[in-house]
Every structure is written in structure tokens, then in C-alpha cells.
């Protein structure tokens, strides 16, 4: 059973607005040997373009 995804407040770079979105995919981006950050793939509700943004460390991957 997968954990329930919650929305994250991110800035949409295509419109410049702050929006609450649920990421379509989340993964960790880390340089070799160092602690990384979690990145989420989001789709802009107005333009339909995809963009990436940082999500909180405690957000579930998947």
C-alpha cells in the first residue's frame, strides 16, 4: 500500500505564481558521497508545462 501523497506549495516558474500541487514523481538528487535533496516533478495547471522543484525531506518518494 503506497502512502497518501499530499500537496506541496511551490512557485510555478512558467507563470510566477505560488501554487499548491501534488508532484507526479519524487526522487532524491545527490552528488556522490554527500547528502542530497528531494526533487519533485510538477505540471503547471495553467500552461501544462512540466517543471521540477524541491520538496520537503520527509516527503515520501515514488
Secondary structure, 3 states (H helix, E strand, C coil): CCCCCCCEEEECCCCCCEEEECCCEEEEECCCCCCCEEEEEEECCCCCCEEEEECCCCCCCC
